[in-house]
């Protein structure tokens, strides 16, 4: 969880701020033009493709009394672009910023994914992957990120298009705990995005 400053400290959050949330310290800003429409029609300036692969800095994510310097995220419409048929792994790390750790149900549109690992505390990239379940992991489209813990998912990016990924707690999604995954077209018409129907009115 995060906070954003308000003019004259006039909001109802801590110290007059407003509550926010983020993924990799990016609080998602809904654009005025839908990302799908902008991507399909090649409209520039709607989103940026520099959603970070990792957090901007590492700290004891699940520690107590984390410093206020961690409260304010960067705001932006940042998306992640994936090559068609690439293998994708995402590790969701819960944090205790604002002493507000809780379970976050993370949902990905357009895909089911395999839950290959989870645990309490901070994810350790050198040891935790050795304990992944790569034999019979559950396949789902929503997974709970444990309070003060982590969960790792994997999927193959074989469904081209523009897919929303977000916390399924509506308040957290509206505060910015979401992003967009753009999966590029493959090399054939059957591995490429379909054209919108001619009878379909724009949103």
C-alpha positions as CSV (number, residue, x, y, z in Angstrom):
1,X,0.0,0.0,0.0
2,X,1.1,3.6,-0.7
3,X,0.0,7.2,-0.3
4,X,0.0,10.1,-2.7
5,X,0.3,13.8,-1.6
6,X,-2.7,16.0,-1.8
7,X,-2.8,19.8,-2.2
8,X,-2.6,21.4,1.3
9,X,-2.7,17.9,2.8
10,X,-6.5,18.0,2.2
11,X,-7.3,14.3,1.7
12,X,-8.5,11.7,4.2
13,X,-5.4,9.4,4.2
14,X,-2.5,9.5,6.6
15,X,-1.2,13.1,7.2
16,X,-3.7,14.5,4.7
17,X,-2.5,12.2,1.8
18,X,-4.7,9.9,-0.2
19,X,-4.3,6.1,-0.3
20,X,-2.8,4.4,-3.3
21,X,-1.3,1.1,-4.3
22,X,1.2,-0.1,-6.8
23,X,3.0,-3.0,-8.6
24,X,6.8,-2.6,-8.6
25,X,6.3,0.9,-7.2
26,X,4.2,1.9,-10.2
27,X,0.7,3.1,-9.4
28,X,-1.2,2.5,-12.7
29,X,-3.0,5.5,-14.2
30,X,-6.0,4.7,-16.3
31,X,-5.5,6.5,-19.7
32,X,-8.3,8.4,-21.5
33,X,-7.9,6.0,-24.5
34,X,-8.1,2.3,-23.8
35,X,-4.7,0.6,-24.1
36,X,-6.2,-2.1,-26.4
37,X,-7.5,0.5,-28.8
38,X,-4.2,2.5,-28.6
39,X,-2.1,-0.6,-29.3
40,X,-4.3,-2.0,-32.1
41,X,-4.5,1.4,-33.9
42,X,-0.9,2.5,-33.2
43,X,-1.9,5.6,-31.2
44,X,1.2,7.0,-29.6
45,X,1.5,8.7,-26.2
46,X,-1.2,6.7,-24.4
47,X,1.1,4.3,-22.5
48,X,4.8,3.6,-21.9
49,X,6.4,0.2,-22.4
50,X,8.9,0.5,-19.6
51,X,7.1,-1.3,-16.7
52,X,10.1,-2.5,-14.6
53,X,11.1,-6.2,-14.4
54,X,12.1,-5.7,-10.8
55,X,11.4,-3.4,-7.9
56,X,13.3,-0.1,-8.1
57,X,15.1,-1.0,-4.9
58,X,15.2,-3.9,-2.5
59,X,14.5,-3.7,1.2
60,X,13.0,-6.0,3.9
61,X,9.6,-6.0,2.2
62,X,7.9,-7.7,5.1
63,X,9.6,-5.9,7.9
64,X,7.9,-3.9,10.7
65,X,7.8,-0.1,10.8
66,X,9.1,0.4,7.3
67,X,10.2,4.0,6.6
68,X,7.9,6.6,5.2
69,X,10.3,7.1,2.3
70,X,8.7,3.9,0.8
71,X,5.2,5.4,0.8
72,X,5.1,7.4,-2.4
73,X,5.0,5.4,-5.7
74,X,5.6,6.6,-9.2
75,X,2.4,7.2,-11.2
76,X,2.1,6.2,-14.8
77,X,0.5,4.1,-17.5
78,X,3.4,1.7,-17.8
79,X,2.8,-1.7,-19.5
80,X,4.9,-4.8,-20.1
81,X,5.4,-6.1,-23.7
82,X,5.9,-9.8,-24.1
83,X,7.1,-11.8,-27.2
84,X,4.6,-14.3,-28.5
85,X,5.1,-17.8,-27.1
86,X,7.7,-16.6,-24.5
87,X,7.8,-18.3,-21.1
88,X,6.9,-15.9,-18.4
89,X,7.5,-16.0,-14.7
90,X,6.1,-13.4,-12.3
91,X,6.8,-13.3,-8.6
92,X,4.3,-11.3,-6.5
93,X,5.9,-10.1,-3.3
94,X,3.6,-8.9,-0.5
95,X,4.9,-5.9,1.5
96,X,4.2,-4.4,4.9
97,X,4.5,-0.8,3.8
98,X,2.2,1.3,6.1
99,X,1.9,-1.8,8.3
100,X,-0.9,-2.8,5.9
101,X,0.1,-6.3,4.8
102,X,-2.8,-8.4,3.6
103,X,-3.7,-11.1,1.1
104,X,-4.0,-9.7,-2.5
105,X,-5.9,-11.8,-5.0
106,X,-4.0,-11.2,-8.2
107,X,-5.9,-11.8,-11.5
108,X,-4.7,-12.0,-15.1
109,X,-7.1,-11.6,-18.0
110,X,-6.7,-13.8,-21.1
111,X,-4.7,-16.5,-19.4
112,X,-4.6,-19.3,-16.9
113,X,-1.3,-19.7,-15.2
114,X,0.6,-22.2,-13.1
115,X,1.2,-21.5,-9.4
116,X,4.7,-22.9,-9.1
117,X,5.7,-21.7,-5.6
118,X,4.7,-19.6,-2.6
119,X,6.0,-18.8,0.9
120,X,6.2,-16.5,3.8
121,X,8.6,-13.6,4.2
122,X,10.8,-12.2,1.4
123,X,11.3,-14.2,-1.9
124,X,14.9,-15.4,-2.2
125,X,15.8,-15.8,-5.9
126,X,18.8,-18.0,-5.1
127,X,16.9,-20.6,-3.0
128,X,13.2,-20.4,-3.4
129,X,13.1,-21.5,-7.1
130,X,14.7,-24.8,-6.2
131,X,11.6,-25.7,-4.3
132,X,9.2,-24.8,-7.1
133,X,6.5,-27.4,-7.9
134,X,7.2,-28.1,-11.6
135,X,5.4,-31.5,-11.6
136,X,1.8,-30.8,-10.9
137,X,1.3,-27.1,-10.1
138,X,-2.3,-25.8,-9.9
139,X,-3.6,-23.9,-13.0
140,X,-5.7,-20.9,-12.1
141,X,-6.4,-17.3,-13.3
142,X,-6.4,-15.8,-9.8
143,X,-4.0,-16.4,-6.9
144,X,-3.8,-15.0,-3.4
145,X,-0.5,-13.4,-2.5
146,X,0.0,-14.3,1.1
147,X,0.1,-11.6,3.7
148,X,3.8,-10.8,4.2
149,X,4.7,-13.5,1.7
150,X,5.1,-14.3,-2.0
151,X,3.8,-16.4,-4.8
152,X,5.4,-17.3,-8.1
153,X,3.4,-18.0,-11.3
154,X,4.4,-19.2,-14.8
155,X,2.6,-19.2,-18.2
156,X,3.4,-19.3,-21.9
157,X,2.5,-16.1,-23.7
158,X,0.6,-17.7,-26.5
159,X,-2.6,-15.6,-26.5
160,X,-1.8,-12.4,-28.4
161,X,-3.5,-9.2,-27.2
162,X,-3.8,-6.7,-24.4
163,X,-4.4,-8.2,-21.0
164,X,-5.2,-6.5,-17.7
165,X,-3.5,-7.8,-14.6
166,X,-4.8,-6.5,-11.3
167,X,-5.6,-7.0,-7.6
168,X,-9.2,-8.3,-7.4
169,X,-9.9,-6.1,-4.4
170,X,-11.7,-3.4,-6.3
171,X,-10.4,-0.6,-4.0
172,X,-6.8,-1.7,-4.6
173,X,-7.3,-1.9,-8.3
174,X,-8.8,1.6,-8.4
175,X,-5.8,2.9,-6.3
176,X,-3.3,1.6,-8.9
177,X,-2.5,-2.0,-8.1
178,X,-2.7,-3.1,-11.8
179,X,-0.9,-3.1,-15.1
180,X,-1.3,-4.3,-18.6
181,X,0.6,-7.1,-20.4
182,X,0.8,-6.7,-24.2
183,X,1.5,-10.0,-25.9
184,X,2.8,-9.4,-29.4
185,X,1.5,-11.3,-32.5
186,X,3.0,-14.5,-33.7
187,X,4.1,-15.1,-37.3
188,X,0.8,-16.4,-38.7
189,X,-2.8,-15.1,-38.8
190,X,-3.9,-17.8,-36.3
191,X,-1.3,-16.5,-33.8
192,X,-2.2,-12.9,-34.2
193,X,-4.9,-10.6,-32.7
194,X,-8.3,-10.8,-34.5
195,X,-9.7,-7.7,-36.0
196,X,-12.6,-6.1,-34.1
197,X,-16.0,-6.9,-35.7
198,X,-17.1,-4.2,-38.2
199,X,-20.5,-4.0,-36.3
200,X,-18.9,-3.4,-32.9
201,X,-19.1,0.2,-31.8
202,X,-16.1,1.7,-30.0
203,X,-16.4,2.0,-26.2
